[in-house]
Amino acid sequence: MRSSRHHRVGATAGAAVLGLAIALGGGLATPASAADTATLSAVILGVGADETQRIVTWYSSADTAQQVQLAPTTSIVNGEFPAGSATFAAVGAANIATSGGFNRHATITGLKENTQYSYRVGSEGNWSPAYAFKTQDFEGDYDFLFYGDPQIGSSGNLAKDEAGWVDTVNVSLAANPNAELLVSGGDQVETANTESQWNSFLAPQQLKSYPWAATIGNHDVGGKAYEQHLFTPNTDRSGAYYSNGQPTSNTSGGDYWYIYKDTLFIDLNSNSYATSQGGGGDAAHLSYVQDVINKHGGDAKWKVLVYHHAIYSPAAHAKDGDNKIRRTDFPTAFSKLGVDLVLQGHDHSYSRSYEIKNGAKANPDEKPGQADVYPGPGGVIYVTANSASGSKYYDITKPDSSGTSGAGNGADPLNPDNYWYNSSQNQEHVRSYVKVAVRNDKLQVENIRSGTCAAPNASVELGSSCTNTESGQPVGSVTDKVTIHPYNGDGQKIQVAVPTAAPGEFGWTIDGYNGLVDLGTAKENATGDYFAASGEINPIVVSDTRRTLSPWSVAASVGDFKDADKSFSGANLGWTPGVIASGAGAKAGAAVPSGYGNNGEGLSVSRGLASAEQGHARGTAKVSAGLDLKVPGDAAKGTYRTTLTITALSS
């Protein structure tokens, strides 16, 4: 079985998406002695730097050397981990006094795809119970779930808040058992350092099996318990990313990023927004986002930002002064950096924005609740999640007359009850969660009810009204759904999925929104020397109405097919041009064979697609070309991309 490093997708020149199976590994920690009797608790599975990693965090009553032990579940017999199971050394520190004990975390690395694993924490002779998680294919489509503000304890009844939170997690994962990430909108608890609230937050057993991608909320930031419970990858804990500028103070902070499949996630501590507080404020966050995207944006197809304080939301916090500052600071930068989706919490209500570009509605013709959107360059969709636990809801508020851009909260001319920036708003006083389906050619975002007016629904049980009707709006029903279609630039991107060598098929899929060319499924040839596939570029319309009747030509070339540091030459791609609809004197260019096996250059150099001679008739032509790709047999599994660069010349 061939294996390779993690796939990546280029942002501008096209890139490879390459699946991989990395051998399981990890440094052996020095085992603690069998006499260690630390009590182990608060185990939670966290997201790692990519699909091949997970971070496990837990509490220990004693300051002993500990580790995570990992093995494929199929190798465990009668509850016993096999000799030689992988171990990963834990690090940590003493907890703050109100928490007591010590915190530990360890990063699991070298995971293989499509594998069920079991793990436990502790030391020889003193292990926790075993927990399990499953990896899925490291390439292709996936779903993740986004949860707004559990804020356990905010209703004043801890048990009811916990019950609602556990039920939402149960409902959401029963409906989406193959979801691959659980993404936080912040405010895990009501009071930062109250461990009883953290215990209730950690009550869902699924948090030990599905990776939690944490976000710091304003109710989490005022203590160290957040950092003690939720260790995150690639985290910059410089003073700039703490609201008071002091990482060693009794506060939590830091910005972090990770890449999961084709998505670059960047998570910000939005509690730090003004330099007057002592930290770097919004300017520091923007510098961080720009730096991460400059370094890693080319490795991903999608860019998703996550932070707590919603800048486009419909309820009690929409008009907060600090959010007006963020609403002025963030949007133009996010548009310029090519962000696709922003996930937010804080306002305990659901909203989905219009396409926002540079702080204004990008498309005046976009309708409220529009089911399909096509953000051009710079268009960003902002989503605010409602309460996932039912501990607290905020009612939607009325737009005011403070303006219709920047920091303003004016009304939507198409729907005056909504803010100008929101395509959809919802508040029924029922629990919900957001499902994001990440697909090759689109993002699908749904807000889904995880409860009704009935218990568990702490806020309603304790006197809040409820407008949901269970018969018409049951658990699992959708309040809003949108499909976001990407902008692929001025060229055409060509994609090919390369599977593991035989046995099995070779998958080529091409889907055609905004120029993405999808090549279907390819197969190995009989001798196993190469993979072969064919397809067709999107037709190109050439129109010439000049009186000079001057000659014209359209040519194109491709670069290498790439996946991060893996590639194969664009010379392996050939084509056969054709004229689909005659006009403008168009004549098809010469066929160019794939350069595989004959030292040819294929489409790695500019080749004529179509042309017309001096004196041709005016008019319009439609031209295309059939594609012939031969992929070297030693190419590793994955999804490779390149960009077809089209050049039109005329006298």
Salt bridges, closest charged atoms under 4 A:
GLU51 OE1 - HIS6 ND1 2.58
GLU51 OE1 - HIS7 ND1 3.72
ASP63 OD1 - ARG104 NH2 2.58
GLU113 OE2 - LYS637 NZ 2.81
ASP137 OD2 - LYS637 NZ 3.50
GLU139 OE2 - HIS7 ND1 2.97
ASP143 OD2 - LYS435 NZ 3.75
ASP143 OD1 - ARG439 NH2 2.98
ASP149 OD2 - HIS308 NE2 3.77
ASP149 OD2 - HIS348 NE2 3.21
ASP167 OD2 - ARG431 NH2 2.81
GLU180 OE2 - LYS261 NZ 3.05
ASP187 OD2 - HIS308 NE2 3.22
GLU190 OE1 - HIS219 ND1 3.65
GLU195 OE1 - HIS229 NE2 2.85
GLU227 OE1 - LYS224 NZ 3.17
ASP255 OD2 - HIS285 ND1 2.74
ASP262 OD1 - HIS7 NE2 3.40
ASP262 OD2 - LYS301 NZ 3.62
ASP291 OD2 - LYS295 NZ 3.33
ASP299 OD2 - ARG8 NE 3.93
ASP320 OD2 - HIS317 ND1 2.49
ASP322 OD2 - ARG326 NH1 3.01
ASP372 OD2 - HIS485 NE2 2.79
ASP395 OD1 - HIS429 NE2 2.56
ASP400 OD2 - LYS319 NZ 3.89
ASP417 OD1 - LYS398 NZ 3.56
GLU428 OE2 - ARG449 NH2 2.66
ASP441 OD1 - LYS442 NZ 3.09
GLU461 OE1 - LYS160 NZ 2.90
ASP480 OD1 - ARG352 NH2 2.85
ASP544 OD2 - ARG546 NH2 2.85
ASP544 OD2 - HIS616 NE2 3.05
ASP563 OD2 - LYS566 NZ 3.79
ASP565 OD2 - ARG5 NH1 3.22
ASP565 OD1 - LYS566 NZ 3.60
GLU613 OE2 - LYS587 NZ 3.64
ASP628 OD2 - LYS630 NZ 3.26
